[in-house]
C-alpha cells in the first residue's frame, strides 16, 4: 500500500505557527471592536450622542450580517473560492471601515471636512458624526464577521483530526486578549486625546491585513500539497443543496439558537460594561476598563483549558449547559446586588470560556469540512441579529428608565449659576422614583457655544441626596477635574507663579524642582504662553534629553494650586527647552480662577445612570440560552453526532 505523503499541517511547528498568524488577525479584529467600549460617555460629551445613539452606532457592525446576510454569503464565497481571496478582501474591508469610523470622530471631519455637508443634508435627527461613524462601523462589520469565518476555517483546515478544540480555544483566547487590552488601553489613550483610542485600533487592523497576506503564501503551498497527496472527491466540494441540510438539521438549529442568545447577552454587555461600572459602582474610567477586562482575561486562561477537556474528555454539550447557567447568575448579580463587581465579572468570564470552547469545535462534528464555512457563516449571521438589536434595546432601556439624568443649561441659565455658585436638583431615575439618602458623583460640564460644542470644563462632584432626593453642590468646590481649557484661565487678575518638577518613575522629589517664577517674570506677554528655560544640573546643561515635567501654576499669595498639567519636554544641544503651558495632560484645576463670563456657553449636570432594567433584560436572554442548551444536550442522545465524546482522534 502506497504511503501518503506528509503535508505542512502534519508538522506541529507549522500548525502552531499558522495558529499564531491567524490569531494575530483575530486579536486586531477584537481589539478594534471593543476599543470604543470605554468611550461611551466621551462620545456623549464630545459628539452629543445619547445612549440610544451609542446603541445604534454599535449595532451598525451587525447590520450587514443581518440584512445583507454577509456572514452567510461570505461563508459560501469562502467555501467556493477559498481562503486566500475571501480573507484578503474581507480583512481589507475591516481596515477600511475602521479608518472611516475614526475619521467620523476626528476634528478634521467635524470642522467641515470631506463628507460632512453631505452627511448633514439628510436625516437631521442624527448628527453627521453619528452617520459617518455608523458608515465606518458598518463597513468594519461587513469585513469582520466573514474574516472570523475565514480564520475559523483556517484553524479547522490545519487542525481537524488533531488538537482542533484546543486550537480554536487558543484562537478565541487570543481574540479575547484583544478585547481585554482594548478595555485596558483605551482609557489611557483617551486621556490625552479621546480619539487616540480609535486610531490606535485602526493602525492595528492595517498591520493585520499585512499579516494575512503573508499567510496566503503558506495557504497556497498546503493546497498544492493536498492536491498531490489526497485524491479529489467531488462530494467534498461545496454544493448549494448543503444549505438545506443546515436549516433542517435539528441539532444544528439548537446550537445556532444557543449561539445567538448566549453571545447577545455577552458582547453587547461588554460594550456597556465600563459605563455600567462608572455609573453603578462610582468607579473611574481606567479602573472600570480594567475590571471589565477581567471577563476577557478569564477566557484567555480558561478557554484553552475547556477546549482541552472537550478534546480529550468530551462533554461539550454539558459544558455549554453549565456556561449558560453561569451567565444568568452573573447578570442577576449586576442587576440586583451591590456585591463587588469583580465576582460577577469573573463568573461571566468562566461562562464565556465554557460555551465557545465547546460550541465551535462541536459544529465541526455536525457538518462536514466542505460546509464548515457556510455553517459558521450561517451561525454568525443569526448571531448578528442579536448583536444588532440588543445594543439598541439596551440604549432605549437606559434612556427610557433614566429620562432625567442630564440637565442642560443654556447661556442665560449658566450665567445665573455663575452668580449663585450653587447647583441644586432632585436625583430621580423616573418621575416617581426618587433616589434618597445616597452618595454619588455628578459630572459638571461646560461646552463652548452649544451643548455639542467643545468641552472647556469637566469636573466630578461628590454629593449626597437627602430623604427627599434633594442634593446640591458648589461649582467652585470641585473634587476631580478632568478637563479645563487653559485659554479660560484668568491670568491677568491673579498673582500667579509657575513651578516645574521633573517626574522620575512617577515620583516627585524636591531636588527635581527646575524653577519657580513670579507673575512679573511669568511668560504672560508671550501670546503662545511659551516658557523658555535652560536646564542645568551641577552647573552643566542637560543636553538632548527628553523627560516628563509636572507644571504647576499657583497663587503666589495663598500657594493654592490653580492649574496643573503633565507634559513631555525636550532640551536642545545647549540645554534649552520650551514649555508651552496648556498643551499637556491636565492633573488639577481650580474653578475659581477660570473666567466663563465672556462668550456663549451651554452647561450640563449629568447624574449616574440606573442599569437595573438593562441587566434584567440580559438575564432573560441568558434564560433562553439555558433552554436551548438543555435541548441541545437532550438531542445529543439521539442525534448520533457524539457531542459528549472526545474530539481528539486516536
C-alpha positions in Angstrom: 0.0 0.0 0.0 1.4 3.4 -1.0 2.3 5.6 1.9 0.5 9.0 2.0 2.9 11.9 1.8 3.1 14.4 4.7 1.8 17.9 4.3 2.7 21.1 6.1 -0.1 20.6 8.7 1.5 17.3 9.8 4.4 19.3 11.3 3.4 20.6 14.7 5.7 23.7 14.4 3.9 24.7 11.2 0.4 24.1 12.7 1.1 26.3 15.7 2.8 29.0 13.6 -0.3 29.2 11.5 -2.3 29.5 14.7 -0.2 32.4 15.8 -0.6 34.2 12.4 -4.4 33.7 12.3 -4.8 34.6 15.9 -2.9 37.9 15.5 -5.5 39.0 12.9 -8.3 37.8 15.3 -6.6 39.9 18.0 -6.7 43.1 16.0 -10.3 42.4 14.9 -11.5 42.1 18.5 -9.3 45.0 19.7 -11.0 47.5 17.4 -14.4 46.1 18.0 -14.1 46.8 21.7 -11.8 49.8 21.8 -14.8 52.1 21.8 -16.5 50.5 24.8 -14.8 52.7 27.5 -15.6 55.8 25.4 -19.4 55.8 25.6 -19.6 58.9 27.9 -16.9 60.6 25.9 -19.0 60.2 22.7 -21.9 61.6 24.6 -19.9 64.6 25.8 -17.8 65.3 22.6 -20.3 64.2 19.9 -23.6 64.7 21.6 -24.6 61.0 21.5 -27.5 59.7 23.6 -27.5 56.2 25.0 -29.8 55.3 22.1 -27.3 56.9 19.6 -24.5 54.9 21.1 -26.5 51.7 20.8 -27.4 52.5 17.2 -23.8 53.1 16.4 -22.7 49.8 17.9 -25.5 48.0 16.1 -24.0 49.1 12.7 -21.5 46.3 13.0 -24.2 43.7 12.7 -26.5 45.3 10.1 -24.7 43.9 7.0 -24.6 40.5 8.5 -28.4 40.6 9.2 -29.9 42.4 6.3 -27.3 41.5 3.7 -26.6 38.1 5.2 -22.9 38.8 4.6 -21.6 36.2 7.1 -23.6 33.5 5.1 -22.7 35.0 1.8 -19.1 35.3 2.9 -19.1 31.7 4.1 -20.5 30.5 0.8 -17.9 32.6 -1.1 -15.2 31.1 1.2 -16.3 27.5 0.5 -16.5 28.2 -3.2 -13.4 30.3 -4.0 -11.2 29.6 -1.0 -9.5 31.2 1.9 -6.9 33.4 0.2 -9.2 35.7 -2.0 -12.0 35.8 0.5 -9.8 36.5 3.5 -7.8 39.2 1.8 -10.9 41.1 0.6 -12.7 41.0 3.9 -9.7 41.7 6.1 -9.1 44.8 3.9 -12.8 45.9 4.4 -12.2 45.7 8.2 -9.3 48.1 8.0 -11.0 50.5 5.6 -14.2 50.6 7.8 -12.1 51.3 10.9 -10.4 54.2 9.2 -13.8 55.7 8.2 -15.0 55.3 11.8 -12.0 57.2 13.2 -12.5 59.9 10.6 -16.1 60.4 11.6 -14.9 61.3 15.2 -12.0 63.4 14.1 -11.7 67.1 14.3 -10.9 67.3 10.6 -14.3 65.9 9.8 -16.2 67.7 12.5 -14.8 71.0 11.3 -16.5 70.6 7.9 -14.2 68.0 6.3 -14.9 65.8 3.3 -18.4 64.3 3.5 -19.6 66.4 6.4 -22.0 68.6 4.4 -23.4 65.5 2.7 -24.0 63.7 5.9 -25.7 66.8 7.3 -28.0 67.0 4.4 -30.3 64.1 5.3 -31.8 62.6 8.5 -31.4 65.7 10.6 -32.4 63.8 13.7 -29.0 62.1 13.6 -25.7 64.1 13.8 -23.2 64.0 10.9 -20.7 62.4 13.3 -23.1 59.5 14.1 -23.8 58.9 10.4 -20.2 58.9 9.3 -19.1 56.7 12.2 -22.1 54.4 11.6 -21.0 54.0 7.9 -17.4 53.1 9.1 -18.6 50.6 11.7 -20.9 49.1 9.1 -18.1 48.5 6.7 -15.9 47.2 9.5 -18.7 44.7 10.4 -19.1 43.8 6.8 -15.5 42.6 6.8 -15.1 41.5 10.4 -17.7 38.7 10.7 -16.6 37.0 7.4 -13.0 37.4 8.5 -13.8 35.4 11.6 -15.4 32.7 9.5 -12.3 32.7 7.3 -9.9 32.5 10.4 -12.1 29.7 11.9 -11.8 27.7 8.7 -8.1 28.3 8.7 -7.9 26.6 12.1 -10.2 23.7 11.0 -8.1 23.2 7.9 -4.9 22.9 9.8 -6.1 21.1 13.0 -9.1 18.9 12.1 -8.4 15.4 13.5 -5.7 16.8 15.7 -6.0 19.4 18.6 -8.9 21.2 17.0 -10.7 22.3 20.2 -7.5 23.4 21.8 -6.5 25.3 18.7 -9.9 27.0 18.4 -9.8 27.7 22.1 -6.4 29.4 21.9 -7.6 31.3 18.8 -10.6 32.6 20.8 -8.4 33.3 23.8 -6.0 35.5 21.8 -9.0 37.3 20.3 -10.3 37.9 23.8 -6.9 39.2 24.7 -7.5 41.9 22.1 -10.7 42.9 23.8 -9.1 42.8 27.2 -6.2 45.1 26.1 -8.7 47.4 24.4 -10.6 47.8 27.7 -7.2 48.4 29.5 -5.6 50.7 27.0 -8.4 52.8 25.6 -8.9 54.8 28.8 -5.1 55.7 28.9 -5.0 56.5 25.2 -8.1 58.7 25.5 -6.7 60.6 28.5 -4.6 62.7 26.1 -6.9 62.9 23.2 -10.0 60.7 23.2 -9.9 59.8 19.5 -6.3 58.3 20.0 -8.0 55.2 21.3 -9.8 54.8 18.0 -6.8 55.5 15.7 -4.6 53.0 17.5 -7.1 50.3 16.7 -7.1 51.4 13.0 -3.3 51.0 12.8 -3.5 47.5 14.3 -6.1 46.4 11.7 -3.8 47.5 8.8 -1.0 45.5 10.4 -3.4 42.6 10.5 -4.1 42.9 6.8 -0.3 42.6 6.0 -0.1 39.6 8.3 -2.9 37.9 6.4 -1.3 38.5 3.1 1.8 36.7 4.4 -0.4 33.7 5.5 -1.8 33.4 1.9 1.6 32.2 0.8 1.5 29.3 3.2 -2.1 28.5 2.3 -1.2 28.3 -1.4 1.6 25.8 -0.6 -0.5 23.5 1.5 -3.3 23.5 -1.1 -0.8 22.2 -3.7 0.4 19.5 -1.3 -3.2 18.4 -0.5 -4.0 18.1 -4.2 -0.9 16.0 -4.7 -1.4 13.7 -1.8 -5.2 13.3 -1.4 -7.4 12.2 -4.4 -10.1 14.7 -5.3 -13.6 13.8 -4.3 -16.5 15.8 -5.9 -18.5 15.2 -2.7 -16.0 17.3 -0.7 -16.9 20.4 -2.8 -19.5 22.9 -1.6 -23.0 22.3 -3.1 -26.0 24.6 -2.8 -28.0 21.6 -1.5 -25.8 21.7 1.6 -27.6 24.8 2.8 -30.8 22.8 3.1 -29.0 20.5 5.5 -28.1 23.4 7.7 -31.6 24.8 8.1 -33.3 21.5 8.5 -30.8 19.8 10.9 -32.3 19.9 14.4 -29.0 19.7 16.2 -27.5 22.5 14.2 -30.6 24.7 14.8 -30.3 24.2 18.6 -26.6 25.1 18.6 -27.3 28.1 16.4 -30.1 29.4 18.8 -27.8 28.9 21.7 -25.2 30.9 19.9 -27.4 33.9 19.2 -28.9 34.1 22.7 -25.6 33.5 24.6 -23.5 35.9 22.5 -26.3 38.5 22.6 -26.1 38.5 26.4 -22.3 38.9 26.4 -20.9 41.1 23.5 -23.4 43.9 24.0 -22.8 43.8 27.7 -19.1 44.4 27.0 -20.0 47.5 25.1 -21.7 48.9 28.1 -19.7 47.3 30.9 -17.3 50.2 31.6 -20.2 52.7 31.6 -22.1 50.4 33.9 -19.2 50.3 36.4 -18.7 54.0 36.3 -22.4 54.7 37.0 -23.4 51.8 39.3 -20.2 51.5 41.3 -18.9 55.1 41.1 -15.6 54.0 39.6 -13.2 55.9 37.3 -12.8 55.2 33.6 -9.4 53.4 33.9 -10.5 51.1 36.8 -13.8 50.4 35.0 -12.0 49.3 31.9 -9.6 47.2 34.0 -12.4 45.4 35.8 -14.3 44.8 32.5 -11.2 43.2 31.1 -11.3 40.5 33.8 -14.0 38.9 31.7 -11.6 38.5 28.8 -8.5 37.7 30.8 -10.5 34.8 32.4 -11.3 33.5 28.9 -7.7 33.7 27.8 -6.7 31.2 30.5 -9.9 29.1 30.7 -11.0 28.7 27.1 -7.9 26.6 26.1 -8.4 24.5 29.3 -12.0 23.8 28.5 -11.0 23.2 24.9 -8.5 20.6 26.0 -11.3 19.0 28.1 -13.5 18.8 25.1 -10.7 17.3 23.0 -9.7 14.6 25.4 -12.6 14.1 27.8 -15.7 15.2 25.7 -18.8 16.6 27.5 -19.2 19.5 25.0 -23.0 19.7 25.5 -22.6 19.6 29.3 -20.0 22.5 29.1 -22.4 24.6 27.1 -25.3 23.9 29.5 -23.1 24.9 32.5 -21.8 28.0 30.9 -25.4 29.2 30.1 -26.4 28.8 33.7 -23.4 30.8 35.0 -24.3 33.6 32.5 -27.7 34.1 34.2 -26.1 34.2 37.7 -23.6 36.9 36.7 -26.1 39.2 35.1 -28.6 38.9 38.0 -25.8 39.8 40.4 -25.1 43.0 38.4 -28.8 43.8 38.3 -29.9 43.2 41.9 -26.8 43.4 44.1 -24.1 45.8 45.1 -21.5 43.0 45.6 -18.1 43.9 44.4 -18.1 43.7 40.5 -15.0 41.5 40.5 -17.1 38.5 41.4 -19.9 38.6 38.7 -17.3 39.6 36.1 -15.2 36.6 37.0 -18.3 34.3 36.8 -19.2 35.8 33.4 -15.6 35.1 32.3 -16.0 31.4 33.2 -19.3 31.2 31.3 -17.7 32.9 28.3 -15.0 30.3 28.3 -17.2 27.2 28.7 -19.6 27.8 25.9 -17.3 29.0 23.0 -14.7 26.4 23.8 -17.3 23.6 23.4 -19.5 25.2 20.8 -17.3 25.9 17.8 -15.5 22.5 17.7 -18.9 20.8 18.1 -20.1 22.4 14.8 -17.3 20.5 13.0 -18.9 17.3 14.3 -22.3 18.2 13.0 -21.3 19.4 9.5 -18.6 18.3 7.1 -15.5 20.4 6.3 -16.9 21.3 2.9 -19.8 23.0 4.6 -17.9 24.4 7.6 -17.6 27.9 6.2 -21.3 28.1 5.3 -22.2 26.7 8.8 -20.1 29.2 10.6 -21.4 32.0 8.3 -25.0 31.0 9.0 -24.4 30.9 12.7 -22.7 34.3 12.7 -25.5 35.9 10.6 -28.1 34.6 13.1 -25.9 35.7 15.9 -25.7 39.2 14.4 -29.4 39.6 14.6 -29.0 39.7 18.4 -25.8 41.7 18.2 -27.7 44.3 16.1 -30.8 44.5 18.2 -29.6 44.1 21.8 -27.3 47.2 21.9 -30.1 49.3 20.6 -32.5 47.8 23.1 -30.1 48.5 26.0 -29.7 52.1 24.8 -33.5 52.5 24.6 -34.0 51.0 28.0 -31.3 53.2 29.5 -32.9 56.4 28.0 -36.4 55.4 29.0 -35.5 54.5 32.6 -33.2 57.5 33.0 -35.1 60.4 31.4 -33.8 63.0 33.9 -30.2 62.0 34.2 -29.0 65.0 32.2 -29.9 68.7 32.9 -28.8 71.2 30.3 -28.4 74.9 30.9 -28.5 77.5 28.2 -26.3 80.6 28.3 -28.7 82.6 30.4 -29.2 79.8 32.9 -25.4 79.2 33.0 -24.8 82.9 33.7 -27.3 82.7 36.6 -25.4 79.7 38.0 -22.2 81.6 37.9 -23.7 84.2 40.2 -25.4 81.9 42.6 -22.5 79.3 42.5 -24.7 76.5 43.9 -26.4 74.0 41.7 -29.5 72.2 43.2 -31.6 69.4 41.9 -33.5 66.2 42.8 -32.0 62.8 41.8 -34.7 60.7 40.3 -34.5 57.8 37.9 -38.1 58.3 36.8 -40.6 61.0 37.8 -41.9 58.7 40.6 -38.6 57.0 41.5 -36.6 59.4 43.7 -33.1 58.3 44.9 -33.0 59.1 48.6 -30.1 59.2 51.1 -27.4 58.1 48.6 -23.9 59.3 48.0 -22.9 59.6 44.3 -20.9 61.7 41.8 -22.3 64.1 39.3 -20.5 65.5 36.3 -20.4 69.2 35.7 -19.6 70.0 32.0 -19.3 73.3 30.2 -19.4 73.5 26.4 -18.5 76.4 24.2 -21.3 77.8 22.1 -23.8 74.9 22.5 -24.1 71.5 24.2 -22.5 69.8 21.2 -19.6 72.3 21.2 -16.1 71.8 22.5 -15.8 71.0 26.2 -14.0 73.7 28.1 -14.5 72.3 31.6 -15.4 69.0 33.2 -15.3 68.2 36.9 -16.7 65.5 39.1 -18.5 66.5 42.3 -19.3 64.2 45.2 -22.9 64.8 46.5 -25.4 63.3 48.9 -29.1 63.2 48.4 -31.4 63.7 51.4 -34.7 61.8 52.3 -36.5 63.7 49.5 -33.8 63.1 46.9 -32.5 66.7 47.0 -28.8 67.4 46.5 -26.6 70.4 45.8 -23.0 71.3 45.2 -20.9 74.5 44.9 -19.4 74.8 41.4 -16.3 76.4 43.0 -15.6 73.4 45.1 -15.0 70.7 42.5 -13.4 67.4 43.6 -11.9 66.0 40.4 -11.2 68.0 37.3 -10.9 66.1 34.0 -10.9 68.9 31.5 -10.0 72.6 32.0 -9.4 74.8 28.9 -6.2 76.8 29.6 -7.4 79.7 27.5 -10.2 80.4 30.0 -7.7 80.8 32.9 -7.9 84.3 34.3 -4.2 85.1 34.2 -4.5 88.9 34.4 -6.5 89.3 37.6 -4.4 86.9 39.7 -0.8 87.0 41.0 0.4 83.6 39.7 3.7 81.8 39.7 4.9 78.8 37.9 6.6 75.7 39.3 8.1 72.8 37.3 9.3 69.5 38.6 10.9 66.7 36.7 9.0 63.4 37.1 11.2 60.4 37.7 9.5 57.0 37.5 6.2 58.5 38.7 7.8 60.0 41.8 8.4 63.7 42.6 11.3 65.0 44.6 12.0 68.5 45.9 15.5 68.1 44.4 13.9 67.8 41.0 12.4 71.3 41.1 13.5 73.1 37.9 12.4 76.6 38.7 9.8 78.9 40.5 8.9 82.1 38.7 6.7 85.0 40.0 4.0 86.6 37.9 6.0 89.6 36.7 8.5 87.2 35.0 6.0 84.6 34.0 5.5 84.4 30.2 2.2 86.3 30.2 3.5 88.6 27.5 4.0 85.7 25.1 0.8 85.1 23.1 1.7 81.4 22.8 2.3 81.1 26.6 5.6 79.5 25.9 8.1 79.4 28.7 11.8 79.2 27.8 14.3 77.7 30.3 17.9 76.4 30.3 18.0 73.2 32.3 21.3 72.6 34.2 22.5 70.0 36.6 25.6 70.6 38.7 26.2 73.7 36.7 26.2 71.9 33.4 23.4 72.0 30.8 21.4 68.8 30.3 21.7 68.3 26.5 19.3 66.5 24.1 17.2 65.0 26.9 13.5 64.1 26.9 11.6 63.8 30.1 8.3 64.5 31.8 7.7 67.5 33.9 4.8 68.5 36.2 3.9 72.1 35.6 2.0 73.9 38.3 0.6 77.4 38.2 -0.1 78.6 41.8 -1.5 81.6 43.6 1.5 83.4 44.9 -0.4 84.8 47.9 -2.2 81.6 49.1 0.0 79.0 47.4 -3.2 77.3 46.1 -2.8 75.2 43.0 -4.5 77.0 40.2 -3.7 74.7 37.3 -1.5 71.7 37.0 -0.5 69.6 34.0 2.0 66.9 32.9 3.8 67.0 29.6 7.0 65.8 27.9 9.7 68.3 27.2 13.0 68.2 25.2 16.3 70.0 25.7 18.4 71.0 22.7 22.2 70.8 22.4 22.5 73.9 24.7 20.2 72.5 27.4 17.4 74.9 26.4 13.8 73.8 26.4 10.5 75.4 25.5 7.4 74.6 27.5 4.1 75.7 26.1 1.7 75.8 29.1 -1.8 74.4 28.4 -0.7 71.6 26.0 -0.1 68.8 28.5 -2.3 66.3 30.3 -4.3 68.1 33.0 -3.9 66.9 36.6 -5.8 69.5 38.6 -7.5 72.9 38.1 -9.3 75.4 40.4 -12.6 76.6 39.0 -12.4 79.9 40.9 -9.5 81.1 38.7 -11.3 80.4 35.4 -13.4 83.1 33.6 -16.6 81.9 31.9 -18.3 85.3 31.9 -17.4 86.2 28.3 -18.8 84.2 25.4 -21.7 81.8 24.9 -21.8 78.6 26.9 -24.0 75.6 27.5 -23.6 73.7 30.7 -24.9 70.3 31.8 -25.0 68.3 35.0 -25.1 64.5 34.5 -26.2 62.1 37.1 -25.4 58.4 37.3 -27.5 56.0 35.0 -29.5 53.2 36.5 -28.6 49.9 34.7 -31.0 47.6 36.6 -33.6 47.0 33.9 -30.9 46.7 31.2 -29.2 43.9 33.1 -32.5 42.1 33.8 -33.1 42.1 30.1 -29.7 40.4 29.5 -30.5 37.9 32.3 -33.7 37.0 30.3 -31.5 36.3 27.3 -29.4 34.0 29.5 -32.5 32.1 30.4 -33.3 31.5 26.7 -29.8 30.3 26.2 -30.0 27.9 29.0 -33.2 26.5 27.5 -31.5 25.9 24.1 -28.5 24.3 25.8 -30.9 21.9 27.5 -32.5 21.0 24.2 -29.1 20.5 22.6 -27.9 18.3 25.4 -31.0 16.2 25.2 -30.9 16.0 21.4 -27.3 14.8 21.5 -28.5 11.5 23.0 -30.4 10.6 19.8 -28.6 12.6 17.1 -25.5 10.4 16.9 -23.1 13.3 16.5 -21.3 12.5 19.7 -21.1 16.0 21.2 -20.4 14.4 24.6 -17.5 12.3 23.1 -13.8 13.5 22.8 -12.8 15.4 19.7 -9.3 14.0 19.5 -9.0 11.1 17.1 -6.8 8.3 18.4 
